[in-house]
Amino acid sequence: MADLKIQVLDNGPNIVIGNADVVDADGNSFKKGEQWALCRCGLSKNMPFCDGSHQGKFNSAPRAK
């Protein structure tokens, strides 16, 4: 299994660092490498990947302290 690091960005996507195979809800498989972003807002036209559509339109939930 590949080593992956996932960084959750406030008001933005999840940044994934590492190589992985991604399968979307329709069963389509994508090989991704190095660094890429997964959509969290649901507005991307390139799901499951982020295309920047969230900017100014998505606020992530506040973090528990």
N, CA, C and O of each residue as an XYZ file, in Angstrom:
260
protein
N       0.840     -1.179      0.000
C       0.000      0.000      0.000
C       0.883      1.240      0.000
O       1.896      1.299      0.697
N       0.488      2.218     -0.782
C       1.268      3.449     -0.903
C       1.078      4.326      0.331
O       0.022      4.307      0.963
N       2.110      5.093      0.664
C       1.997      6.059      1.743
C       1.321      7.308      1.208
O       1.754      7.873      0.203
N       0.258      7.739      1.876
C      -0.468      8.941      1.481
C      -0.546      9.897      2.656
O      -0.615      9.480      3.813
N      -0.533     11.170      2.348
C      -0.770     12.208      3.343
C      -1.958     13.015      2.833
O      -1.992     13.405      1.665
N      -2.937     13.267      3.709
C      -4.100     14.064      3.340
C      -4.133     15.300      4.220
O      -4.141     15.208      5.448
N      -4.152     16.457      3.576
C      -4.203     17.732      4.278
C      -5.565     18.366      4.006
O      -5.907     18.625      2.852
N      -6.341     18.617      5.054
C      -7.654     19.240      4.925
C      -7.460     20.749      4.964
O      -6.954     21.285      5.950
N      -7.857     21.435      3.907
C      -7.725     22.885      3.848
C      -9.016     23.550      4.317
O     -10.108     23.134      3.930
N      -8.891     24.584      5.153
C     -10.064     25.353      5.547
C     -10.674     25.970      4.294
O      -9.967     26.560      3.477
N     -11.984     25.831      4.148
C     -12.718     26.424      3.035
C     -12.212     25.981      1.673
O     -12.340     26.715      0.693
N     -11.644     24.793      1.603
C     -11.123     24.294      0.337
C     -11.109     22.783      0.292
O     -11.759     22.122      1.101
N     -10.366     22.240     -0.653
C     -10.354     20.796     -0.878
C      -9.466     20.044      0.112
O      -8.795     20.639      0.956
N      -9.485     18.726     -0.021
C      -8.521     17.876      0.659
C      -7.352     17.700     -0.296
O      -7.539     17.239     -1.422
N      -6.159     18.058      0.134
C      -4.958     17.886     -0.675
C      -4.377     16.512     -0.346
O      -4.107     16.204      0.815
N      -4.191     15.701     -1.367
C      -3.643     14.359     -1.191
C      -2.233     14.351     -1.767
O      -2.013     14.753     -2.910
N      -1.288     13.890     -0.966
C       0.109     13.822     -1.396
C       0.501     12.354     -1.432
O       0.496     11.675     -0.405
N       0.837     11.874     -2.609
C       1.206     10.479     -2.797
C       0.487      9.879     -3.992
O      -0.467     10.464     -4.505
N       0.933      8.734     -4.429
C       0.341      8.050     -5.575
C      -0.830      7.186     -5.127
O      -0.762      6.529     -4.089
N      -1.907      7.189     -5.915
C      -3.079      6.394     -5.549
C      -3.947      6.133     -6.763
O      -3.883      6.854     -7.758
N      -4.756      5.096     -6.666
C      -5.817      4.843     -7.635
C      -7.098      5.370     -7.007
O      -7.417      5.032     -5.867
N      -7.829      6.192     -7.742
C      -9.074      6.774     -7.250
C     -10.209      6.221     -8.096
O     -10.115      6.197     -9.323
N     -11.283      5.775     -7.449
C     -12.466      5.285     -8.159
C     -13.629      6.187     -7.773
O     -13.920      6.361     -6.590
N     -14.308      6.775     -8.798
C     -15.436      7.658     -8.506
C     -16.726      6.866     -8.325
O     -16.725      5.639     -8.420
N     -17.821      7.565     -8.065
C     -19.108      6.927     -7.772
C     -19.632      6.107     -8.945
O     -20.442      5.201     -8.747
N     -19.186      6.408    -10.164
C     -19.615      5.669    -11.352
C     -18.713      4.479    -11.663
O     -18.939      3.762    -12.637
N     -17.690      4.272    -10.833
C     -16.776      3.157    -11.042
C     -15.598      3.472    -11.957
O     -14.808      2.580    -12.268
N     -15.463      4.731    -12.397
C     -14.333      5.129    -13.228
C     -13.079      5.205    -12.373
O     -13.103      5.752    -11.270
N     -11.983      4.654    -12.884
C     -10.732      4.620    -12.142
C      -9.750      5.646    -12.700
O      -9.631      5.802    -13.915
N      -9.055      6.337    -11.818
C      -8.072      7.343    -12.190
C      -6.788      7.061    -11.420
O      -6.831      6.828    -10.212
N      -5.664      7.079    -12.096
C      -4.378      6.976    -11.423
C      -3.892      8.395    -11.189
O      -3.774      9.181    -12.129
N      -3.611      8.722     -9.933
C      -3.153     10.054     -9.579
C      -1.789      9.927     -8.920
O      -1.510      8.946     -8.230
N      -0.961     10.908     -9.135
C       0.367     10.855     -8.551
C       0.811     12.171     -7.959
O       0.281     13.232     -8.290
N       1.775     12.090     -7.092
C       2.422     13.224     -6.436
C       1.485     14.034     -5.552
O       1.399     13.760     -4.355
N       0.770     15.035     -6.105
C      -0.121     15.862     -5.288
C      -1.356     16.228     -6.096
O      -1.257     16.618     -7.259
N      -2.523     16.099     -5.469
C      -3.777     16.400     -6.160
C      -4.833     16.754     -5.128
O      -4.612     16.567     -3.931
N      -5.981     17.264     -5.571
C      -7.000     17.762     -4.652
C      -8.350     17.085     -4.890
O      -8.795     16.941     -6.029
N      -8.990     16.674     -3.795
C     -10.337     16.106     -3.843
C     -11.351     17.159     -3.409
O     -11.161     17.832     -2.396
N     -12.420     17.296     -4.176
C     -13.477     18.273     -3.893
C     -14.195     17.937     -2.593
O     -14.498     16.775     -2.323
N     -14.466     18.966     -1.787
C     -15.268     18.815     -0.570
C     -16.580     19.574     -0.670
O     -17.495     19.318      0.113
N     -16.697     20.506     -1.619
C     -17.864     21.385     -1.653
C     -19.001     20.862     -2.523
O     -20.147     21.278     -2.353
N     -18.703     19.958     -3.450
C     -19.725     19.434     -4.352
C     -19.968     20.292     -5.577
O     -20.858     19.978     -6.367
N     -19.207     21.369     -5.766
C     -19.423     22.283     -6.890
C     -18.538     21.993     -8.099
O     -18.774     22.545     -9.173
N     -17.529     21.143     -7.949
C     -16.589     20.876     -9.031
C     -17.284     20.242    -10.236
O     -18.174     19.404    -10.089
N     -16.863     20.655    -11.416
C     -17.349     20.039    -12.648
C     -16.437     18.890    -13.075
O     -16.634     18.293    -14.133
N     -15.440     18.587    -12.246
C     -14.470     17.536    -12.518
C     -14.416     16.558    -11.333
O     -13.338     16.126    -10.925
N     -15.589     16.218    -10.788
C     -15.660     15.346     -9.605
C     -14.982     14.014     -9.867
O     -15.094     13.497    -10.979
N     -14.295     13.442     -8.914
C     -14.207     13.839     -7.513
C     -13.086     14.837     -7.237
O     -12.762     15.099     -6.078
N     -12.494     15.393     -8.286
C     -11.350     16.276     -8.126
C     -11.775     17.743     -8.055
O     -12.779     18.134     -8.650
N     -11.016     18.537     -7.337
C     -11.299     19.958     -7.171
C     -10.909     20.719     -8.440
O      -9.841     20.490     -9.008
N     -11.787     21.627     -8.877
C     -11.457     22.500    -10.006
C     -11.457     23.973     -9.606
O     -11.385     24.853    -10.464
N     -11.539     24.241     -8.297
C     -11.507     25.613     -7.800
C     -12.864     26.287     -7.713
O     -12.937     27.457     -7.338
N     -13.945     25.585     -8.048
C     -15.282     26.178     -8.036
C     -15.727     26.626     -6.646
O     -16.662     27.419     -6.529
N     -15.080     26.136     -5.599
C     -15.452     26.453     -4.219
C     -15.116     27.885     -3.818
O     -15.694     28.409     -2.866
N     -14.209     28.512     -4.515
C     -13.675     29.800     -4.072
C     -14.787     30.831     -3.890
O     -15.510     31.167     -4.828
N     -14.901     31.321     -2.660
C     -15.900     32.307     -2.305
C     -17.294     31.740     -2.099
O     -18.225     32.488     -1.802
N     -17.455     30.418     -2.254
C     -18.782     29.809     -2.169
C     -18.866     28.685     -1.138
O     -19.950     28.147     -0.915
N     -17.767     28.322     -0.512
C     -17.745     27.167      0.392
C     -17.056     27.539      1.683
O     -15.937     28.050      1.673
N     -17.720     27.286      2.790
C     -17.122     27.471      4.105
C     -17.168     26.141      4.827
O     -18.238     25.565      5.023
N     -15.998     25.656      5.223
C     -15.962     24.397      5.957
C     -16.477     24.630      7.376
O     -16.463     25.751      7.884
N     -16.925     23.561      7.990
C     -17.458     23.658      9.354
C     -16.357     24.094     10.306
O     -15.196     23.735     10.114
N     -16.704     24.859     11.323
C     -15.696     25.262     12.313
C     -15.126     24.042     13.022
O     -15.827     23.052     13.233
N     -13.880     24.117     13.379
C     -13.220     23.020     14.087
C     -13.590     23.053     15.565
O     -13.733     24.118     16.165
N     -13.740     21.873     16.131
C     -13.956     21.784     17.578
C     -12.661     22.156     18.279
O     -11.575     21.802     17.820
N     -12.772     22.856     19.367
C     -11.565     23.284     20.082
C     -11.373     22.458     21.320
O     -10.411     22.665     22.058
